[in-house]
Amino acid sequence: MASAATVLSGAKAALADKDLTLADMLTYALQDERIARTEYQVILDTFGSSRPFSNIIKAEESHIRYLLDLFADSKLTVPSDDTAKLAAPKDWASAIEAGRQAEIDNIAMYDRFLAQNLPADVRQVFEQLKAASQNHLRAFTNNGSGRN
C-alpha cells in the first residue's frame, strides 16, 4: 500500500514538474498508465470482473505498449515498474470515483504534455491516450451507479 510519504509519480508528478523534458514526459506517462493498471487490477480483484474496469484495464495494457514503443524509438531507457501496491477502495462507489479521478488526472497530464513542443510520433500517441482517457472518464461517469 502506498503511504503519504511516497514520492510523486505519474500524473501528479507531471503536473508538479516545472521543467519537462521528453524523457520526463514519457516516464510520467508510463508511470501513470502503470498506476492505473495496478489500481484497476486491485479493484477487479476486490469486486470481481465488472465493467467498466474489466474493459479499461485491457486498454491500459495497450497504452503501456504504445509508450514502451516510444521509449524504444527515442532510444531511452525504460524505467522499472515500481508501482506501489494500492489499497482497495472500501466500496463500489469509491472504486468508481477512484477511476474517475485517475482519468481526470491523466487527461490533465496529457493536456500539459500536448502544450509542449513534441516530436510528431509522441504527439500522436499522447493525443490517442488523452482521447482514450476521455472515453474512460465517460465510462466511469455513465456506469457509476451500478455494476455489470
Backbone as CSV, one residue per row, in Angstrom:
resi,resn,N_x,N_y,N_z,CA_x,CA_y,CA_z,C_x,C_y,C_z
1,MET,0.842,-1.165,0.000,0.000,0.000,0.000,0.891,1.234,0.000
2,ALA,0.533,2.228,-0.778,1.295,3.465,-0.866,1.072,4.286,0.395
3,SER,2.111,4.982,0.813,1.988,5.820,2.002,1.999,7.286,1.608
4,ALA,1.671,8.140,2.560,1.627,9.580,2.293,3.012,10.112,1.941
5,ALA,4.071,9.426,2.382,5.426,9.882,2.119,5.941,9.427,0.758
6,THR,5.110,8.733,0.003,5.523,8.226,-1.293,5.900,9.385,-2.213
7,VAL,6.990,9.212,-2.943,7.418,10.219,-3.905,6.364,10.320,-5.007
8,LEU,6.104,11.540,-5.450,5.140,11.734,-6.531,5.601,11.002,-7.784
9,SER,4.631,10.443,-8.491,4.919,9.808,-9.777,3.691,9.971,-10.663
10,GLY,3.834,9.582,-11.908,2.710,9.638,-12.834,2.190,11.041,-13.040
11,ALA,0.868,11.160,-13.182,0.241,12.442,-13.494,0.517,13.489,-12.431
12,LYS,0.471,13.112,-11.167,0.695,14.087,-10.099,2.097,14.683,-10.190
13,ALA,3.090,13.861,-10.471,4.455,14.359,-10.626,4.573,15.215,-11.885
14,ALA,3.931,14.789,-12.955,3.988,15.546,-14.218,3.401,16.937,-14.052
15,LEU,2.310,17.018,-13.316,1.652,18.309,-13.132,2.448,19.222,-12.206
16,ALA,3.302,18.648,-11.359,4.125,19.440,-10.447,5.478,19.822,-11.058
17,ASP,5.914,19.111,-12.090,7.231,19.330,-12.699,7.226,20.624,-13.508
18,LYS,8.146,21.518,-13.198,8.194,22.823,-13.875,9.076,22.821,-15.129
19,ASP,9.844,21.766,-15.335,10.795,21.739,-16.449,10.753,20.371,-17.127
20,LEU,9.727,20.149,-17.940,9.525,18.853,-18.580,10.456,18.636,-19.771
21,THR,11.087,17.471,-19.794,11.831,17.031,-20.966,11.024,15.903,-21.613
22,LEU,11.410,15.514,-22.804,10.734,14.392,-23.461,10.846,13.140,-22.600
23,ALA,12.034,12.881,-22.065,12.218,11.701,-21.213,11.316,11.776,-19.989
24,ASP,11.189,12.964,-19.394,10.300,13.131,-18.239,8.862,12.804,-18.625
25,MET,8.408,13.369,-19.737,7.017,13.167,-20.144,6.727,11.699,-20.410
26,LEU,7.627,11.026,-21.109,7.417,9.605,-21.374,7.425,8.797,-20.077
27,THR,8.318,9.152,-19.166,8.394,8.450,-17.883,7.123,8.662,-17.077
28,TYR,6.671,9.909,-16.950,5.443,10.184,-16.198,4.240,9.482,-16.827
29,ALA,4.167,9.514,-18.150,3.045,8.863,-18.834,3.061,7.360,-18.561
30,LEU,4.231,6.736,-18.673,4.337,5.298,-18.416,3.991,4.984,-16.959
31,GLN,4.511,5.794,-16.039,4.175,5.588,-14.633,2.666,5.672,-14.425
32,ASP,2.043,6.679,-15.018,0.618,6.885,-14.799,-0.213,5.745,-15.373
33,GLU,0.158,5.252,-16.543,-0.577,4.131,-17.126,-0.369,2.864,-16.280
34,ARG,0.833,2.683,-15.746,1.085,1.535,-14.872,0.303,1.660,-13.563
35,ILE,0.242,2.864,-13.009,-0.522,3.092,-11.782,-1.992,2.762,-12.029
36,ALA,-2.534,3.227,-13.151,-3.944,2.949,-13.474,-4.168,1.443,-13.598
37,ARG,-3.272,0.762,-14.299,-3.417,-0.692,-14.452,-3.422,-1.377,-13.085
38,THR,-2.509,-0.973,-12.212,-2.430,-1.570,-10.877,-3.683,-1.267,-10.069
39,GLU,-4.126,-0.019,-10.111,-5.330,0.371,-9.377,-6.551,-0.408,-9.864
40,TYR,-6.691,-0.522,-11.173,-7.852,-1.211,-11.728,-7.783,-2.707,-11.447
41,GLN,-6.572,-3.277,-11.390,-6.441,-4.699,-11.058,-6.841,-4.953,-9.612
42,VAL,-6.438,-4.069,-8.703,-6.839,-4.195,-7.296,-8.362,-4.145,-7.193
43,ILE,-8.982,-3.242,-7.939,-10.444,-3.122,-7.911,-11.091,-4.396,-8.456
44,LEU,-10.571,-4.924,-9.550,-11.114,-6.169,-10.110,-10.928,-7.330,-9.134
45,ASP,-9.765,-7.387,-8.480,-9.508,-8.452,-7.510,-10.458,-8.352,-6.314
46,THR,-10.828,-7.136,-5.965,-11.687,-6.910,-4.797,-13.164,-7.110,-5.111
47,PHE,-13.607,-6.578,-6.256,-15.041,-6.547,-6.559,-15.459,-7.514,-7.667
48,GLY,-14.509,-8.244,-8.219,-14.831,-9.165,-9.308,-14.749,-8.472,-10.648
49,SER,-14.847,-9.252,-11.682,-14.713,-8.731,-13.041,-15.974,-7.971,-13.438
50,SER,-15.914,-6.663,-13.275,-17.055,-5.803,-13.573,-16.628,-4.660,-14.464
51,ARG,-17.564,-4.274,-15.345,-17.328,-3.104,-16.172,-17.560,-1.859,-15.333
52,PRO,-16.874,-0.781,-15.601,-16.006,-0.567,-16.752,-14.565,-1.034,-16.552
53,PHE,-14.204,-1.456,-15.322,-12.810,-1.799,-15.040,-12.297,-2.945,-15.893
54,SER,-13.129,-3.953,-16.131,-12.687,-5.120,-16.902,-12.339,-4.741,-18.340
55,ASN,-13.000,-3.744,-18.891,-12.679,-3.274,-20.240,-11.483,-2.335,-20.229
56,ILE,-11.467,-1.438,-19.280,-10.449,-0.380,-19.278,-9.072,-0.932,-18.959
57,ILE,-8.977,-1.956,-18.128,-7.655,-2.494,-17.799,-6.961,-3.038,-19.052
58,LYS,-7.742,-3.572,-19.981,-7.164,-4.052,-21.252,-6.588,-2.877,-22.043
59,ALA,-7.282,-1.754,-22.023,-6.793,-0.563,-22.716,-5.503,-0.062,-22.076
60,GLU,-5.411,-0.135,-20.754,-4.190,0.319,-20.070,-2.987,-0.484,-20.544
61,GLU,-3.177,-1.770,-20.771,-2.080,-2.604,-21.297,-1.630,-2.098,-22.665
62,SER,-2.582,-1.744,-23.510,-2.235,-1.190,-24.831,-1.509,0.131,-24.690
63,HIS,-1.966,0.971,-23.778,-1.322,2.279,-23.582,0.135,2.090,-23.166
64,ILE,0.366,1.142,-22.286,1.730,0.867,-21.839,2.585,0.411,-23.018
65,ARG,2.047,-0.443,-23.872,2.806,-0.905,-25.054,3.142,0.259,-25.982
66,TYR,2.198,1.163,-26.208,2.461,2.331,-27.061,3.613,3.162,-26.490
67,LEU,3.596,3.360,-25.184,4.641,4.161,-24.554,5.986,3.440,-24.589
68,LEU,5.978,2.125,-24.393,7.233,1.373,-24.483,7.824,1.474,-25.882
69,ASP,6.974,1.485,-26.894,7.453,1.682,-28.277,8.117,3.047,-28.431
70,LEU,7.534,4.080,-27.807,8.132,5.419,-27.886,9.486,5.467,-27.177
71,PHE,9.600,4.774,-26.046,10.902,4.698,-25.377,11.928,4.081,-26.322
72,ALA,11.556,2.994,-26.976,12.477,2.311,-27.895,12.832,3.227,-29.064
73,ASP,11.809,3.850,-29.663,12.053,4.736,-30.808,12.942,5.916,-30.434
74,SER,12.812,6.406,-29.203,13.598,7.549,-28.736,14.929,7.118,-28.127
75,LYS,15.173,5.805,-28.098,16.398,5.239,-27.536,16.604,5.668,-26.079
76,LEU,15.502,5.666,-25.330,15.536,6.000,-23.917,15.379,4.726,-23.091
77,THR,15.996,4.706,-21.941,15.898,3.564,-21.042,14.520,3.548,-20.398
78,VAL,13.882,2.394,-20.435,12.562,2.235,-19.826,12.752,2.142,-18.310
79,PRO,12.051,2.992,-17.563,12.162,2.894,-16.104,11.523,1.599,-15.600
80,SER,12.059,1.100,-14.486,11.482,-0.114,-13.916,10.076,0.186,-13.410
81,ASP,9.288,-0.854,-13.320,7.923,-0.704,-12.827,7.960,-0.860,-11.313
82,ASP,7.967,0.279,-10.630,7.997,0.258,-9.172,6.671,0.764,-8.597
83,THR,5.596,0.465,-9.331,4.265,0.869,-8.895,3.954,0.227,-7.551
84,ALA,3.591,1.066,-6.595,3.285,0.584,-5.252,1.958,-0.162,-5.245
85,LYS,1.858,-1.149,-4.377,0.587,-1.845,-4.158,-0.384,-0.845,-3.554
86,LEU,-1.560,-0.801,-4.088,-2.563,0.154,-3.639,-3.611,-0.529,-2.781
87,ALA,-4.162,0.219,-1.839,-5.251,-0.308,-1.018,-6.526,-0.342,-1.840
88,ALA,-7.333,-1.346,-1.603,-8.613,-1.454,-2.305,-9.587,-0.407,-1.776
89,PRO,-10.394,0.158,-2.678,-11.436,1.081,-2.216,-12.415,0.357,-1.295
90,LYS,-13.082,1.109,-0.421,-13.967,0.489,0.579,-15.261,-0.034,-0.010
91,ASP,-15.690,0.551,-1.135,-16.941,0.108,-1.741,-16.930,0.441,-3.232
92,TRP,-17.984,0.007,-3.935,-18.047,0.192,-5.383,-18.056,1.670,-5.769
93,ALA,-18.785,2.493,-5.031,-18.835,3.928,-5.341,-17.447,4.553,-5.223
94,SER,-16.684,4.130,-4.235,-15.313,4.632,-4.076,-14.418,4.143,-5.213
95,ALA,-14.653,2.936,-5.670,-13.881,2.394,-6.791,-14.141,3.212,-8.054
96,ILE,-15.401,3.498,-8.310,-15.750,4.308,-9.486,-15.126,5.691,-9.368
97,GLU,-15.204,6.292,-8.194,-14.629,7.631,-8.008,-13.116,7.601,-8.178
98,ALA,-12.457,6.541,-7.708,-11.011,6.407,-7.900,-10.680,6.342,-9.391
99,GLY,-11.468,5.585,-10.147,-11.269,5.507,-11.594,-11.498,6.845,-12.265
100,ARG,-12.555,7.535,-11.870,-12.850,8.863,-12.434,-11.686,9.823,-12.175
101,GLN,-11.217,9.860,-10.932,-10.144,10.800,-10.595,-8.849,10.446,-11.324
102,ALA,-8.558,9.164,-11.460,-7.359,8.754,-12.184,-7.410,9.242,-13.628
103,GLU,-8.575,9.142,-14.256,-8.703,9.584,-15.648,-8.666,11.117,-15.759
104,ILE,-9.241,11.811,-14.791,-9.178,13.277,-14.780,-7.721,13.731,-14.689
105,ASP,-6.962,13.127,-13.779,-5.544,13.469,-13.630,-4.768,13.130,-14.895
106,ASN,-5.081,11.989,-15.496,-4.412,11.547,-16.711,-4.664,12.528,-17.858
107,ILE,-5.887,12.978,-18.005,-6.231,13.943,-19.057,-5.479,15.247,-18.822
108,ALA,-5.429,15.719,-17.586,-4.709,16.961,-17.278,-3.225,16.817,-17.613
109,MET,-2.663,15.648,-17.328,-1.258,15.404,-17.650,-1.038,15.488,-19.161
110,TYR,-1.878,14.798,-19.933,-1.700,14.831,-21.386,-1.964,16.220,-21.950
111,ASP,-2.890,16.979,-21.381,-3.092,18.368,-21.804,-1.802,19.162,-21.627
112,ARG,-1.159,18.982,-20.491,0.102,19.693,-20.228,1.175,19.267,-21.228
113,PHE,1.281,17.982,-21.485,2.283,17.491,-22.433,2.022,18.021,-23.836
114,LEU,0.771,18.034,-24.241,0.428,18.451,-25.604,0.635,19.940,-25.828
115,ALA,0.831,20.706,-24.764,1.160,22.129,-24.890,2.655,22.333,-25.152
116,GLN,3.424,21.248,-25.106,4.871,21.302,-25.317,5.199,21.069,-26.797
117,ASN,6.431,21.375,-27.149,6.945,21.081,-28.479,7.352,19.604,-28.487
118,LEU,6.627,18.792,-29.237,6.823,17.345,-29.218,7.130,16.806,-30.612
119,PRO,7.898,15.719,-30.686,8.022,15.018,-31.966,6.640,14.517,-32.399
120,ALA,6.432,14.414,-33.694,5.115,14.053,-34.242,4.613,12.712,-33.710
121,ASP,5.489,11.707,-33.606,5.033,10.397,-33.139,4.611,10.432,-31.674
122,VAL,5.317,11.203,-30.876,4.972,11.339,-29.454,3.649,12.093,-29.324
123,ARG,3.492,13.170,-30.076,2.242,13.942,-30.044,1.055,13.043,-30.407
124,GLN,1.221,12.226,-31.439,0.136,11.346,-31.878,-0.260,10.365,-30.775
125,VAL,0.717,9.754,-30.132,0.412,8.799,-29.058,-0.228,9.523,-27.882
126,PHE,0.308,10.676,-27.484,-0.281,11.418,-26.366,-1.725,11.828,-26.685
127,GLU,-1.989,12.224,-27.921,-3.368,12.569,-28.302,-4.274,11.345,-28.213
128,GLN,-3.784,10.198,-28.666,-4.571,8.954,-28.591,-4.850,8.566,-27.148
129,LEU,-3.838,8.688,-26.299,-4.005,8.293,-24.906,-4.933,9.252,-24.168
130,LYS,-4.851,10.532,-24.504,-5.780,11.500,-23.909,-7.216,11.179,-24.332
131,ALA,-7.425,10.903,-25.602,-8.771,10.568,-26.097,-9.289,9.304,-25.411
132,ALA,-8.415,8.330,-25.223,-8.828,7.102,-24.531,-9.236,7.416,-23.093
133,SER,-8.485,8.272,-22.435,-8.829,8.644,-21.060,-10.158,9.389,-21.000
134,GLN,-10.429,10.194,-22.001,-11.729,10.874,-22.049,-12.853,9.850,-22.187
135,ASN,-12.636,8.810,-22.994,-13.615,7.725,-23.116,-13.769,6.969,-21.802
136,HIS,-12.650,6.715,-21.127,-12.698,6.009,-19.849,-13.460,6.838,-18.820
137,LEU,-13.218,8.147,-18.818,-13.926,9.022,-17.885,-15.428,8.955,-18.127
138,ARG,-15.828,8.964,-19.387,-17.252,8.827,-19.707,-17.802,7.493,-19.203
139,ALA,-17.019,6.433,-19.363,-17.472,5.114,-18.898,-17.661,5.118,-17.382
140,PHE,-16.751,5.738,-16.655,-16.905,5.802,-15.200,-18.099,6.665,-14.822
141,THR,-18.294,7.748,-15.533,-19.415,8.638,-15.243,-20.743,7.951,-15.553
142,ASN,-20.812,7.240,-16.667,-22.063,6.571,-17.078,-22.346,5.317,-16.266
143,ASN,-21.331,4.678,-15.724,-21.506,3.410,-15.043,-21.366,3.540,-13.535
144,GLY,-21.390,4.749,-13.045,-21.118,4.978,-11.635,-22.123,4.405,-10.673
145,SER,-23.331,4.175,-11.101,-24.354,3.757,-10.137,-24.554,2.249,-10.036
146,GLY,-24.081,1.527,-11.024,-24.338,0.084,-10.989,-23.148,-0.710,-11.442
147,ARG,-23.288,-2.035,-11.379,-22.212,-2.926,-11.817,-22.746,-3.820,-12.900
148,ASN,-21.885,-4.100,-13.915,-22.237,-5.009,-14.998,-21.301,-6.192,-14.961
